[in-house]
Amino acid sequence: MINKRIYLSEDVSAPYFDTYILEKVLNRDLIRPFVLICPGGGYFFCNSRETESIALSFNAVGFNAAVLTYSTG
């Protein structure tokens, strides 16, 4: 699995993605579905229970995933 953080701006407080991309299988490129996870928290925070563990669950069934970390109220 390839795990990489992608910043959307040079500003430290800007939103960013943590990606969870499955690697090639048997040296073949596969087209895999992708899911974007936006963790909830009622507009007050990003719930950490809805981040990496959810992305890894999607990876387990063959999805590529990314978690969006964003600013809240």
Predicted model as a PDB file, atoms N, CA, C, CB and O in Angstrom, pLDDT in the B-factor column:
MODEL        1                                                                  
ATOM      1  N   MET A   1       0.832  -1.167   0.000  1.00 84.00           N  
ATOM      2  CA  MET A   1       0.000   0.000   0.000  1.00 84.00           C  
ATOM      3  C   MET A   1       0.886   1.244   0.000  1.00 84.00           C  
ATOM      4  CB  MET A   1      -0.951  -0.010   1.206  1.00 84.00           C  
ATOM      5  O   MET A   1       1.927   1.294   0.655  1.00 84.00           O  
ATOM      6  N   ILE A   2       0.445   2.225  -0.743  1.00 87.00           N  
ATOM      7  CA  ILE A   2       1.144   3.502  -0.800  1.00 87.00           C  
ATOM      8  C   ILE A   2       0.353   4.502   0.041  1.00 87.00           C  
ATOM      9  CB  ILE A   2       1.311   4.003  -2.281  1.00 87.00           C  
ATOM     10  O   ILE A   2      -0.817   4.770  -0.230  1.00 87.00           O  
ATOM     11  N   ASN A   3       1.010   5.046   1.062  1.00 91.00           N  
ATOM     12  CA  ASN A   3       0.371   6.011   1.944  1.00 91.00           C  
ATOM     13  C   ASN A   3       1.107   7.326   1.786  1.00 91.00           C  
ATOM     14  CB  ASN A   3       0.374   5.529   3.434  1.00 91.00           C  
ATOM     15  O   ASN A   3       2.306   7.412   2.052  1.00 91.00           O  
ATOM     16  N   LYS A   4       0.379   8.363   1.346  1.00 92.00           N  
ATOM     17  CA  LYS A   4       1.007   9.646   1.083  1.00 92.00           C  
ATOM     18  C   LYS A   4       0.077  10.768   1.522  1.00 92.00           C  
ATOM     19  CB  LYS A   4       1.367   9.786  -0.411  1.00 92.00           C  
ATOM     20  O   LYS A   4      -1.139  10.669   1.356  1.00 92.00           O  
ATOM     21  N   ARG A   5       0.635  11.824   2.074  1.00 92.00           N  
ATOM     22  CA  ARG A   5      -0.144  13.005   2.459  1.00 92.00           C  
ATOM     23  C   ARG A   5      -0.026  14.033   1.340  1.00 92.00           C  
ATOM     24  CB  ARG A   5       0.349  13.601   3.831  1.00 92.00           C  
ATOM     25  O   ARG A   5       1.074  14.360   0.895  1.00 92.00           O  
ATOM     26  N   ILE A   6      -1.173  14.537   0.893  1.00 91.00           N  
ATOM     27  CA  ILE A   6      -1.212  15.526  -0.184  1.00 91.00           C  
ATOM     28  C   ILE A   6      -1.836  16.801   0.372  1.00 91.00           C  
ATOM     29  CB  ILE A   6      -2.016  14.993  -1.428  1.00 91.00           C  
ATOM     30  O   ILE A   6      -3.002  16.810   0.765  1.00 91.00           O  
ATOM     31  N   TYR A   7      -1.058  17.869   0.401  1.00 90.00           N  
ATOM     32  CA  TYR A   7      -1.542  19.156   0.886  1.00 90.00           C  
ATOM     33  C   TYR A   7      -2.207  19.911  -0.261  1.00 90.00           C  
ATOM     34  CB  TYR A   7      -0.382  19.990   1.496  1.00 90.00           C  
ATOM     35  O   TYR A   7      -1.723  19.884  -1.393  1.00 90.00           O  
ATOM     36  N   LEU A   8      -3.308  20.580   0.031  1.00 88.00           N  
ATOM     37  CA  LEU A   8      -4.031  21.323  -0.994  1.00 88.00           C  
ATOM     38  C   LEU A   8      -3.550  22.761  -1.104  1.00 88.00           C  
ATOM     39  CB  LEU A   8      -5.514  21.302  -0.703  1.00 88.00           C  
ATOM     40  O   LEU A   8      -3.958  23.488  -2.010  1.00 88.00           O  
ATOM     41  N   SER A   9      -2.683  23.174  -0.187  1.00 87.00           N  
ATOM     42  CA  SER A   9      -2.145  24.522  -0.183  1.00 87.00           C  
ATOM     43  C   SER A   9      -0.862  24.514   0.639  1.00 87.00           C  
ATOM     44  CB  SER A   9      -3.178  25.546   0.385  1.00 87.00           C  
ATOM     45  O   SER A   9      -0.585  23.558   1.363  1.00 87.00           O  
ATOM     46  N   GLU A  10      -0.088  25.575   0.525  1.00 86.00           N  
ATOM     47  CA  GLU A  10       1.117  25.680   1.346  1.00 86.00           C  
ATOM     48  C   GLU A  10       0.792  26.111   2.768  1.00 86.00           C  
ATOM     49  CB  GLU A  10       2.097  26.660   0.721  1.00 86.00           C  
ATOM     50  O   GLU A  10       1.648  26.032   3.649  1.00 86.00           O  
ATOM     51  N   ASP A  11      -0.420  26.561   2.999  1.00 83.00           N  
ATOM     52  CA  ASP A  11      -0.877  26.967   4.326  1.00 83.00           C  
ATOM     53  C   ASP A  11      -1.022  25.726   5.209  1.00 83.00           C  
ATOM     54  CB  ASP A  11      -2.227  27.744   4.237  1.00 83.00           C  
ATOM     55  O   ASP A  11      -1.669  24.755   4.817  1.00 83.00           O  
ATOM     56  N   VAL A  12      -0.421  25.759   6.396  1.00 72.00           N  
ATOM     57  CA  VAL A  12      -0.426  24.609   7.305  1.00 72.00           C  
ATOM     58  C   VAL A  12      -1.842  24.242   7.761  1.00 72.00           C  
ATOM     59  CB  VAL A  12       0.448  24.902   8.522  1.00 72.00           C  
ATOM     60  O   VAL A  12      -2.126  23.068   7.999  1.00 72.00           O  
ATOM     61  N   SER A  13      -2.722  25.221   7.884  1.00 75.00           N  
ATOM     62  CA  SER A  13      -4.082  24.950   8.351  1.00 75.00           C  
ATOM     63  C   SER A  13      -5.030  24.552   7.220  1.00 75.00           C  
ATOM     64  CB  SER A  13      -4.629  26.166   9.061  1.00 75.00           C  
ATOM     65  O   SER A  13      -6.215  24.322   7.464  1.00 75.00           O  
ATOM     66  N   ALA A  14      -4.528  24.469   5.994  1.00 84.00           N  
ATOM     67  CA  ALA A  14      -5.364  24.114   4.849  1.00 84.00           C  
ATOM     68  C   ALA A  14      -5.717  22.627   4.879  1.00 84.00           C  
ATOM     69  CB  ALA A  14      -4.650  24.467   3.531  1.00 84.00           C  
ATOM     70  O   ALA A  14      -4.996  21.828   5.476  1.00 84.00           O  
ATOM     71  N   PRO A  15      -6.817  22.259   4.240  1.00 88.00           N  
ATOM     72  CA  PRO A  15      -7.188  20.842   4.165  1.00 88.00           C  
ATOM     73  C   PRO A  15      -6.117  20.013   3.447  1.00 88.00           C  
ATOM     74  CB  PRO A  15      -8.534  20.687   3.448  1.00 88.00           C  
ATOM     75  O   PRO A  15      -5.351  20.531   2.634  1.00 88.00           O  
ATOM     76  N   TYR A  16      -6.083  18.724   3.765  1.00 90.00           N  
ATOM     77  CA  TYR A  16      -5.163  17.813   3.098  1.00 90.00           C  
ATOM     78  C   TYR A  16      -5.781  16.425   3.016  1.00 90.00           C  
ATOM     79  CB  TYR A  16      -3.811  17.761   3.836  1.00 90.00           C  
ATOM     80  O   TYR A  16      -6.730  16.104   3.732  1.00 90.00           O  
ATOM     81  N   PHE A  17      -5.217  15.601   2.118  1.00 93.00           N  
ATOM     82  CA  PHE A  17      -5.643  14.220   1.951  1.00 93.00           C  
ATOM     83  C   PHE A  17      -4.559  13.286   2.467  1.00 93.00           C  
ATOM     84  CB  PHE A  17      -5.966  13.918   0.474  1.00 93.00           C  
ATOM     85  O   PHE A  17      -3.374  13.533   2.245  1.00 93.00           O  
ATOM     86  N   ASP A  18      -4.948  12.224   3.146  1.00 94.00           N  
ATOM     87  CA  ASP A  18      -4.064  11.094   3.422  1.00 94.00           C  
ATOM     88  C   ASP A  18      -4.552   9.980   2.503  1.00 94.00           C  
ATOM     89  CB  ASP A  18      -4.082  10.659   4.970  1.00 94.00           C  
ATOM     90  O   ASP A  18      -5.699   9.545   2.604  1.00 94.00           O  
ATOM     91  N   THR A  19      -3.680   9.519   1.607  1.00 94.00           N  
ATOM     92  CA  THR A  19      -4.094   8.516   0.625  1.00 94.00           C  
ATOM     93  C   THR A  19      -3.701   7.118   1.075  1.00 94.00           C  
ATOM     94  CB  THR A  19      -3.479   8.818  -0.743  1.00 94.00           C  
ATOM     95  O   THR A  19      -2.694   6.924   1.756  1.00 94.00           O  
ATOM     96  N   TYR A  20      -4.506   6.163   0.685  1.00 94.00           N  
ATOM     97  CA  TYR A  20      -4.285   4.737   0.955  1.00 94.00           C  
ATOM     98  C   TYR A  20      -4.519   4.013  -0.370  1.00 94.00           C  
ATOM     99  CB  TYR A  20      -5.247   4.185   2.112  1.00 94.00           C  
ATOM    100  O   TYR A  20      -5.620   3.538  -0.648  1.00 94.00           O  
ATOM    101  N   ILE A  21      -3.467   3.939  -1.178  1.00 91.00           N  
ATOM    102  CA  ILE A  21      -3.560   3.400  -2.535  1.00 91.00           C  
ATOM    103  C   ILE A  21      -2.941   2.010  -2.561  1.00 91.00           C  
ATOM    104  CB  ILE A  21      -2.857   4.336  -3.563  1.00 91.00           C  
ATOM    105  O   ILE A  21      -1.804   1.815  -2.132  1.00 91.00           O  
ATOM    106  N   LEU A  22      -3.699   1.055  -3.066  1.00 89.00           N  
ATOM    107  CA  LEU A  22      -3.199  -0.312  -3.163  1.00 89.00           C  
ATOM    108  C   LEU A  22      -2.183  -0.408  -4.289  1.00 89.00           C  
ATOM    109  CB  LEU A  22      -4.354  -1.308  -3.391  1.00 89.00           C  
ATOM    110  O   LEU A  22      -2.348   0.214  -5.338  1.00 89.00           O  
ATOM    111  N   GLU A  23      -1.145  -1.180  -4.072  1.00 83.00           N  
ATOM    112  CA  GLU A  23      -0.095  -1.327  -5.075  1.00 83.00           C  
ATOM    113  C   GLU A  23      -0.527  -2.302  -6.161  1.00 83.00           C  
ATOM    114  CB  GLU A  23       1.211  -1.799  -4.425  1.00 83.00           C  
ATOM    115  O   GLU A  23      -1.563  -2.961  -6.060  1.00 83.00           O  
ATOM    116  N   LYS A  24       0.295  -2.375  -7.198  1.00 73.00           N  
ATOM    117  CA  LYS A  24       0.028  -3.301  -8.293  1.00 73.00           C  
ATOM    118  C   LYS A  24       0.024  -4.739  -7.784  1.00 73.00           C  
ATOM    119  CB  LYS A  24       1.070  -3.132  -9.411  1.00 73.00           C  
ATOM    120  O   LYS A  24       0.763  -5.085  -6.862  1.00 73.00           O  
ATOM    121  N   VAL A  25      -0.797  -5.549  -8.380  1.00 62.00           N  
ATOM    122  CA  VAL A  25      -0.862  -6.961  -8.043  1.00 62.00           C  
ATOM    123  C   VAL A  25      -0.289  -7.754  -9.210  1.00 62.00           C  
ATOM    124  CB  VAL A  25      -2.325  -7.403  -7.721  1.00 62.00           C  
ATOM    125  O   VAL A  25      -0.736  -7.606 -10.347  1.00 62.00           O  
ATOM    126  N   LEU A  26       0.684  -8.580  -8.931  1.00 55.00           N  
ATOM    127  CA  LEU A  26       1.334  -9.401  -9.963  1.00 55.00           C  
ATOM    128  C   LEU A  26       1.847  -8.557 -11.128  1.00 55.00           C  
ATOM    129  CB  LEU A  26       0.361 -10.455 -10.484  1.00 55.00           C  
ATOM    130  O   LEU A  26       1.752  -8.956 -12.289  1.00 55.00           O  
ATOM    131  N   ASN A  27       2.403  -7.368 -10.794  1.00 62.00           N  
ATOM    132  CA  ASN A  27       2.996  -6.457 -11.782  1.00 62.00           C  
ATOM    133  C   ASN A  27       2.010  -6.031 -12.865  1.00 62.00           C  
ATOM    134  CB  ASN A  27       4.195  -7.113 -12.429  1.00 62.00           C  
ATOM    135  O   ASN A  27       2.416  -5.746 -13.991  1.00 62.00           O  
ATOM    136  N   ARG A  28       0.731  -5.984 -12.540  1.00 70.00           N  
ATOM    137  CA  ARG A  28      -0.290  -5.543 -13.486  1.00 70.00           C  
ATOM    138  C   ARG A  28      -0.992  -4.320 -12.917  1.00 70.00           C  
ATOM    139  CB  ARG A  28      -1.312  -6.680 -13.783  1.00 70.00           C  
ATOM    140  O   ARG A  28      -1.235  -4.224 -11.714  1.00 70.00           O  
ATOM    141  N   ASP A  29      -1.308  -3.395 -13.801  1.00 70.00           N  
ATOM    142  CA  ASP A  29      -2.122  -2.256 -13.383  1.00 70.00           C  
ATOM    143  C   ASP A  29      -3.579  -2.691 -13.347  1.00 70.00           C  
ATOM    144  CB  ASP A  29      -1.926  -1.037 -14.337  1.00 70.00           C  
ATOM    145  O   ASP A  29      -4.077  -3.279 -14.307  1.00 70.00           O  
ATOM    146  N   LEU A  30      -4.249  -2.411 -12.271  1.00 74.00           N  
ATOM    147  CA  LEU A  30      -5.662  -2.724 -12.149  1.00 74.00           C  
ATOM    148  C   LEU A  30      -6.440  -1.431 -11.961  1.00 74.00           C  
ATOM    149  CB  LEU A  30      -5.917  -3.700 -10.974  1.00 74.00           C  
ATOM    150  O   LEU A  30      -5.981  -0.511 -11.284  1.00 74.00           O  
ATOM    151  N   ILE A  31      -7.601  -1.370 -12.556  1.00 81.00           N  
ATOM    152  CA  ILE A  31      -8.485  -0.238 -12.308  1.00 81.00           C  
ATOM    153  C   ILE A  31      -9.282  -0.587 -11.059  1.00 81.00           C  
ATOM    154  CB  ILE A  31      -9.431   0.067 -13.547  1.00 81.00           C  
ATOM    155  O   ILE A  31     -10.023  -1.570 -11.036  1.00 81.00           O  
ATOM    156  N   ARG A  32      -9.122   0.222 -10.032  1.00 87.00           N  
ATOM    157  CA  ARG A  32      -9.796  -0.028  -8.763  1.00 87.00           C  
ATOM    158  C   ARG A  32     -10.742   1.127  -8.457  1.00 87.00           C  
ATOM    159  CB  ARG A  32      -8.770  -0.215  -7.618  1.00 87.00           C  
ATOM    160  O   ARG A  32     -10.469   2.269  -8.826  1.00 87.00           O  
ATOM    161  N   PRO A  33     -11.844   0.837  -7.788  1.00 92.00           N  
ATOM    162  CA  PRO A  33     -12.720   1.930  -7.359  1.00 92.00           C  
ATOM    163  C   PRO A  33     -12.031   2.769  -6.288  1.00 92.00           C  
ATOM    164  CB  PRO A  33     -14.062   1.379  -6.828  1.00 92.00           C  
ATOM    165  O   PRO A  33     -11.128   2.296  -5.597  1.00 92.00           O  
ATOM    166  N   PHE A  34     -12.467   4.011  -6.160  1.00 94.00           N  
ATOM    167  CA  PHE A  34     -11.877   4.952  -5.213  1.00 94.00           C  
ATOM    168  C   PHE A  34     -12.970   5.527  -4.333  1.00 94.00           C  
ATOM    169  CB  PHE A  34     -11.116   6.080  -5.948  1.00 94.00           C  
ATOM    170  O   PHE A  34     -14.064   5.827  -4.810  1.00 94.00           O  
ATOM    171  N   VAL A  35     -12.679   5.681  -3.057  1.00 96.00           N  
ATOM    172  CA  VAL A  35     -13.629   6.292  -2.128  1.00 96.00           C  
ATOM    173  C   VAL A  35     -12.935   7.420  -1.368  1.00 96.00           C  
ATOM    174  CB  VAL A  35     -14.204   5.232  -1.139  1.00 96.00           C  
ATOM    175  O   VAL A  35     -11.799   7.272  -0.918  1.00 96.00           O  
ATOM    176  N   LEU A  36     -13.627   8.542  -1.233  1.00 95.00           N  
ATOM    177  CA  LEU A  36     -13.133   9.669  -0.452  1.00 95.00           C  
ATOM    178  C   LEU A  36     -13.876   9.675   0.882  1.00 95.00           C  
ATOM    179  CB  LEU A  36     -13.324  11.029  -1.219  1.00 95.00           C  
ATOM    180  O   LEU A  36     -15.106   9.715   0.914  1.00 95.00           O  
ATOM    181  N   ILE A  37     -13.134   9.635   1.964  1.00 93.00           N  
ATOM    182  CA  ILE A  37     -13.716   9.583   3.302  1.00 93.00           C  
ATOM    183  C   ILE A  37     -13.625  10.980   3.916  1.00 93.00           C  
ATOM    184  CB  ILE A  37     -12.987   8.520   4.202  1.00 93.00           C  
ATOM    185  O   ILE A  37     -12.540  11.548   4.044  1.00 93.00           O  
ATOM    186  N   CYS A  38     -14.779  11.518   4.289  1.00 89.00           N  
ATOM    187  CA  CYS A  38     -14.853  12.828   4.951  1.00 89.00           C  
ATOM    188  C   CYS A  38     -15.351  12.580   6.376  1.00 89.00           C  
ATOM    189  CB  CYS A  38     -15.809  13.837   4.166  1.00 89.00           C  
ATOM    190  O   CYS A  38     -16.558  12.486   6.603  1.00 89.00           O  
ATOM    191  N   PRO A  39     -14.434  12.476   7.328  1.00 88.00           N  
ATOM    192  CA  PRO A  39     -14.839  12.144   8.696  1.00 88.00           C  
ATOM    193  C   PRO A  39     -15.748  13.214   9.296  1.00 88.00           C  
ATOM    194  CB  PRO A  39     -13.609  11.959   9.576  1.00 88.00           C  
ATOM    195  O   PRO A  39     -15.543  14.414   9.113  1.00 88.00           O  
ATOM    196  N   GLY A  40     -16.749  12.738  10.012  1.00 82.00           N  
ATOM    197  CA  GLY A  40     -17.723  13.642  10.614  1.00 82.00           C  
ATOM    198  C   GLY A  40     -17.308  14.118  11.983  1.00 82.00           C  
ATOM    199  O   GLY A  40     -16.251  13.753  12.498  1.00 82.00           O  
ATOM    200  N   GLY A  41     -18.153  14.934  12.557  1.00 73.00           N  
ATOM    201  CA  GLY A  41     -17.905  15.468  13.893  1.00 73.00           C  
ATOM    202  C   GLY A  41     -18.866  16.591  14.220  1.00 73.00           C  
ATOM    203  O   GLY A  41     -18.612  17.389  15.122  1.00 73.00           O  
ATOM    204  N   GLY A  42     -19.962  16.656  13.493  1.00 72.00           N  
ATOM    205  CA  GLY A  42     -20.990  17.657  13.793  1.00 72.00           C  
ATOM    206  C   GLY A  42     -20.528  19.088  13.621  1.00 72.00           C  
ATOM    207  O   GLY A  42     -20.914  19.948  14.413  1.00 72.00           O  
ATOM    208  N   TYR A  43     -19.723  19.376  12.625  1.00 70.00           N  
ATOM    209  CA  TYR A  43     -19.206  20.710  12.322  1.00 70.00           C  
ATOM    210  C   TYR A  43     -18.218  21.246  13.357  1.00 70.00           C  
ATOM    211  CB  TYR A  43     -20.347  21.665  12.197  1.00 70.00           C  
ATOM    212  O   TYR A  43     -17.788  22.395  13.257  1.00 70.00           O  
ATOM    213  N   PHE A  44     -17.850  20.431  14.352  1.00 72.00           N  
ATOM    214  CA  PHE A  44     -16.952  20.910  15.403  1.00 72.00           C  
ATOM    215  C   PHE A  44     -15.553  20.316  15.320  1.00 72.00           C  
ATOM    216  CB  PHE A  44     -17.538  20.603  16.747  1.00 72.00           C  
ATOM    217  O   PHE A  44     -14.592  20.957  15.746  1.00 72.00           O  
ATOM    218  N   PHE A  45     -15.412  19.096  14.776  1.00 72.00           N  
ATOM    219  CA  PHE A  45     -14.112  18.444  14.696  1.00 72.00           C  
ATOM    220  C   PHE A  45     -14.196  17.307  13.677  1.00 72.00           C  
ATOM    221  CB  PHE A  45     -13.663  17.911  16.094  1.00 72.00           C  
ATOM    222  O   PHE A  45     -15.285  16.911  13.261  1.00 72.00           O  
ATOM    223  N   CYS A  46     -13.037  16.794  13.283  1.00 74.00           N  
ATOM    224  CA  CYS A  46     -12.967  15.603  12.426  1.00 74.00           C  
ATOM    225  C   CYS A  46     -12.732  14.407  13.339  1.00 74.00           C  
ATOM    226  CB  CYS A  46     -11.823  15.727  11.331  1.00 74.00           C  
ATOM    227  O   CYS A  46     -11.711  14.330  14.022  1.00 74.00           O  
ATOM    228  N   ASN A  47     -13.661  13.493  13.349  1.00 76.00           N  
ATOM    229  CA  ASN A  47     -13.599  12.343  14.239  1.00 76.00           C  
ATOM    230  C   ASN A  47     -12.492  11.386  13.796  1.00 76.00           C  
ATOM    231  CB  ASN A  47     -14.954  11.616  14.276  1.00 76.00           C  
ATOM    232  O   ASN A  47     -12.556  10.846  12.692  1.00 76.00           O  
ATOM    233  N   SER A  48     -11.484  11.169  14.632  1.00 78.00           N  
ATOM    234  CA  SER A  48     -10.346  10.313  14.259  1.00 78.00           C  
ATOM    235  C   SER A  48     -10.742   8.842  14.130  1.00 78.00           C  
ATOM    236  CB  SER A  48      -9.229  10.450  15.289  1.00 78.00           C  
ATOM    237  O   SER A  48     -10.016   8.069  13.505  1.00 78.00           O  
ATOM    238  N   ARG A  49     -11.876   8.439  14.708  1.00 81.00           N  
ATOM    239  CA  ARG A  49     -12.333   7.049  14.558  1.00 81.00           C  
ATOM    240  C   ARG A  49     -12.839   6.767  13.150  1.00 81.00           C  
ATOM    241  CB  ARG A  49     -13.434   6.742  15.569  1.00 81.00           C  
ATOM    242  O   ARG A  49     -13.037   5.611  12.778  1.00 81.00           O  
ATOM    243  N   GLU A  50     -13.050   7.821  12.369  1.00 83.00           N  
ATOM    244  CA  GLU A  50     -13.576   7.678  11.015  1.00 83.00           C  
ATOM    245  C   GLU A  50     -12.509   7.999   9.969  1.00 83.00           C  
ATOM    246  CB  GLU A  50     -14.791   8.587  10.821  1.00 83.00           C  
ATOM    247  O   GLU A  50     -12.829   8.521   8.901  1.00 83.00           O  
ATOM    248  N   THR A  51     -11.251   7.692  10.265  1.00 88.00           N  
ATOM    249  CA  THR A  51     -10.185   8.040   9.329  1.00 88.00           C  
ATOM    250  C   THR A  51      -9.469   6.784   8.828  1.00 88.00           C  
ATOM    251  CB  THR A  51      -9.180   8.997   9.994  1.00 88.00           C  
ATOM    252  O   THR A  51      -9.986   6.074   7.965  1.00 88.00           O  
ATOM    253  N   GLU A  52      -8.294   6.515   9.365  1.00 91.00           N  
ATOM    254  CA  GLU A  52      -7.456   5.436   8.850  1.00 91.00           C  
ATOM    255  C   GLU A  52      -8.120   4.067   8.927  1.00 91.00           C  
ATOM    256  CB  GLU A  52      -6.163   5.403   9.602  1.00 91.00           C  
ATOM    257  O   GLU A  52      -7.992   3.280   7.989  1.00 91.00           O  
ATOM    258  N   SER A  53      -8.811   3.764   9.992  1.00 92.00           N  
ATOM    259  CA  SER A  53      -9.434   2.443  10.120  1.00 92.00           C  
ATOM    260  C   SER A  53     -10.492   2.221   9.041  1.00 92.00           C  
ATOM    261  CB  SER A  53     -10.062   2.283  11.511  1.00 92.00           C  
ATOM    262  O   SER A  53     -10.638   1.108   8.536  1.00 92.00           O  
ATOM    263  N   ILE A  54     -11.226   3.265   8.689  1.00 93.00           N  
ATOM    264  CA  ILE A  54     -12.227   3.154   7.621  1.00 93.00           C  
ATOM    265  C   ILE A  54     -11.543   2.981   6.276  1.00 93.00           C  
ATOM    266  CB  ILE A  54     -13.145   4.394   7.596  1.00 93.00           C  
ATOM    267  O   ILE A  54     -11.969   2.163   5.461  1.00 93.00           O  
ATOM    268  N   ALA A  55     -10.484   3.749   6.038  1.00 94.00           N  
ATOM    269  CA  ALA A  55      -9.742   3.631   4.775  1.00 94.00           C  
ATOM    270  C   ALA A  55      -9.164   2.228   4.615  1.00 94.00           C  
ATOM    271  CB  ALA A  55      -8.612   4.677   4.710  1.00 94.00           C  
ATOM    272  O   ALA A  55      -9.227   1.654   3.528  1.00 94.00           O  
ATOM    273  N   LEU A  56      -8.607   1.678   5.676  1.00 94.00           N  
ATOM    274  CA  LEU A  56      -8.036   0.329   5.604  1.00 94.00           C  
ATOM    275  C   LEU A  56      -9.116  -0.725   5.397  1.00 94.00           C  
ATOM    276  CB  LEU A  56      -7.247   0.018   6.876  1.00 94.00           C  
ATOM    277  O   LEU A  56      -8.861  -1.752   4.766  1.00 94.00           O  
ATOM    278  N   SER A  57     -10.308  -0.490   5.914  1.00 94.00           N  
ATOM    279  CA  SER A  57     -11.423  -1.407   5.672  1.00 94.00           C  
ATOM    280  C   SER A  57     -11.802  -1.416   4.191  1.00 94.00           C  
ATOM    281  CB  SER A  57     -12.642  -1.014   6.533  1.00 94.00           C  
ATOM    282  O   SER A  57     -12.091  -2.471   3.626  1.00 94.00           O  
ATOM    283  N   PHE A  58     -11.801  -0.247   3.572  1.00 94.00           N  
ATOM    284  CA  PHE A  58     -12.063  -0.186   2.133  1.00 94.00           C  
ATOM    285  C   PHE A  58     -10.934  -0.846   1.351  1.00 94.00           C  
ATOM    286  CB  PHE A  58     -12.242   1.272   1.677  1.00 94.00           C  
ATOM    287  O   PHE A  58     -11.193  -1.535   0.364  1.00 94.00           O  
ATOM    288  N   ASN A  59      -9.682  -0.648   1.773  1.00 93.00           N  
ATOM    289  CA  ASN A  59      -8.547  -1.314   1.126  1.00 93.00           C  
ATOM    290  C   ASN A  59      -8.711  -2.823   1.158  1.00 93.00           C  
ATOM    291  CB  ASN A  59      -7.231  -0.917   1.802  1.00 93.00           C  
ATOM    292  O   ASN A  59      -8.383  -3.500   0.183  1.00 93.00           O  
ATOM    293  N   ALA A  60      -9.210  -3.360   2.255  1.00 93.00           N  
ATOM    294  CA  ALA A  60      -9.353  -4.803   2.420  1.00 93.00           C  
ATOM    295  C   ALA A  60     -10.296  -5.417   1.397  1.00 93.00           C  
ATOM    296  CB  ALA A  60      -9.844  -5.115   3.809  1.00 93.00           C  
ATOM    297  O   ALA A  60     -10.180  -6.601   1.082  1.00 93.00           O  
ATOM    298  N   VAL A  61     -11.230  -4.627   0.875  1.00 93.00           N  
ATOM    299  CA  VAL A  61     -12.160  -5.153  -0.127  1.00 93.00           C  
ATOM    300  C   VAL A  61     -11.833  -4.648  -1.534  1.00 93.00           C  
ATOM    301  CB  VAL A  61     -13.592  -4.772   0.239  1.00 93.00           C  
ATOM    302  O   VAL A  61     -12.649  -4.784  -2.445  1.00 93.00           O  
ATOM    303  N   GLY A  62     -10.623  -4.054  -1.717  1.00 90.00           N  
ATOM    304  CA  GLY A  62     -10.141  -3.714  -3.048  1.00 90.00           C  
ATOM    305  C   GLY A  62     -10.309  -2.280  -3.499  1.00 90.00           C  
ATOM    306  O   GLY A  62     -10.069  -1.977  -4.668  1.00 90.00           O  
ATOM    307  N   PHE A  63     -10.715  -1.387  -2.609  1.00 92.00           N  
ATOM    308  CA  PHE A  63     -10.862   0.027  -2.958  1.00 92.00           C  
ATOM    309  C   PHE A  63      -9.586   0.796  -2.643  1.00 92.00           C  
ATOM    310  CB  PHE A  63     -12.050   0.646  -2.210  1.00 92.00           C  
ATOM    311  O   PHE A  63      -8.906   0.504  -1.659  1.00 92.00           O  
ATOM    312  N   ASN A  64      -9.263   1.782  -3.480  1.00 93.00           N  
ATOM    313  CA  ASN A  64      -8.299   2.803  -3.099  1.00 93.00           C  
ATOM    314  C   ASN A  64      -9.081   3.820  -2.277  1.00 93.00           C  
ATOM    315  CB  ASN A  64      -7.593   3.468  -4.364  1.00 93.00           C  
ATOM    316  O   ASN A  64     -10.276   4.012  -2.503  1.00 93.00           O  
ATOM    317  N   ALA A  65      -8.417   4.474  -1.324  1.00 95.00           N  
ATOM    318  CA  ALA A  65      -9.129   5.398  -0.449  1.00 95.00           C  
ATOM    319  C   ALA A  65      -8.277   6.611  -0.127  1.00 95.00           C  
ATOM    320  CB  ALA A  65      -9.549   4.698   0.837  1.00 95.00           C  
ATOM    321  O   ALA A  65      -7.050   6.571  -0.213  1.00 95.00           O  
ATOM    322  N   ALA A  66      -8.948   7.689   0.246  1.00 95.00           N  
ATOM    323  CA  ALA A  66      -8.280   8.887   0.758  1.00 95.00           C  
ATOM    324  C   ALA A  66      -9.154   9.469   1.846  1.00 95.00           C  
ATOM    325  CB  ALA A  66      -8.015   9.938  -0.377  1.00 95.00           C  
ATOM    326  O   ALA A  66     -10.382   9.426   1.765  1.00 95.00           O  
ATOM    327  N   VAL A  67      -8.510  10.017   2.871  1.00 94.00           N  
ATOM    328  CA  VAL A  67      -9.207  10.661   3.974  1.00 94.00           C  
ATOM    329  C   VAL A  67      -8.947  12.160   3.868  1.00 94.00           C  
ATOM    330  CB  VAL A  67      -8.740  10.092   5.366  1.00 94.00           C  
ATOM    331  O   VAL A  67      -7.797  12.597   3.824  1.00 94.00           O  
ATOM    332  N   LEU A  68     -10.016  12.936   3.827  1.00 91.00           N  
ATOM    333  CA  LEU A  68      -9.908  14.386   3.771  1.00 91.00           C  
ATOM    334  C   LEU A  68      -9.912  14.939   5.196  1.00 91.00           C  
ATOM    335  CB  LEU A  68     -11.066  15.000   2.931  1.00 91.00           C  
ATOM    336  O   LEU A  68     -10.854  14.711   5.953  1.00 91.00           O  
ATOM    337  N   THR A  69      -8.867  15.658   5.550  1.00 86.00           N  
ATOM    338  CA  THR A  69      -8.815  16.356   6.833  1.00 86.00           C  
ATOM    339  C   THR A  69      -9.038  17.826   6.536  1.00 86.00           C  
ATOM    340  CB  THR A  69      -7.445  16.115   7.588  1.00 86.00           C  
ATOM    341  O   THR A  69      -8.301  18.425   5.752  1.00 86.00           O  
ATOM    342  N   TYR A  70     -10.042  18.403   7.152  1.00 83.00           N  
ATOM    343  CA  TYR A  70     -10.476  19.747   6.805  1.00 83.00           C  
ATOM    344  C   TYR A  70     -10.714  20.561   8.063  1.00 83.00           C  
ATOM    345  CB  TYR A  70     -11.744  19.704   5.948  1.00 83.00           C  
ATOM    346  O   TYR A  70     -10.819  20.011   9.160  1.00 83.00           O  
ATOM    347  N   SER A  71     -10.798  21.864   7.900  1.00 75.00           N  
ATOM    348  CA  SER A  71     -11.028  22.738   9.047  1.00 75.00           C  
ATOM    349  C   SER A  71     -12.527  22.750   9.377  1.00 75.00           C  
ATOM    350  CB  SER A  71     -10.509  24.186   8.759  1.00 75.00           C  
ATOM    351  O   SER A  71     -13.373  22.547   8.506  1.00 75.00           O  
ATOM    352  N   THR A  72     -12.824  22.988  10.635  1.00 75.00           N  
ATOM    353  CA  THR A  72     -14.215  23.032  11.089  1.00 75.00           C  
ATOM    354  C   THR A  72     -14.464  24.323  11.841  1.00 75.00           C  
ATOM    355  CB  THR A  72     -14.549  21.815  11.981  1.00 75.00           C  
ATOM    356  O   THR A  72     -13.544  25.101  12.092  1.00 75.00           O  
ATOM    357  N   GLY A  73     -15.734  24.544  12.200  1.00 68.00           N  
ATOM    358  CA  GLY A  73     -16.179  25.755  12.898  1.00 68.00           C  
ATOM    359  C   GLY A  73     -15.289  26.140  14.008  1.00 68.00           C  
ATOM    360  O   GLY A  73     -15.540  27.138  14.683  1.00 68.00           O  
TER     361      GLY A  73                                                      
ENDMDL                                                                          
END                                                                             
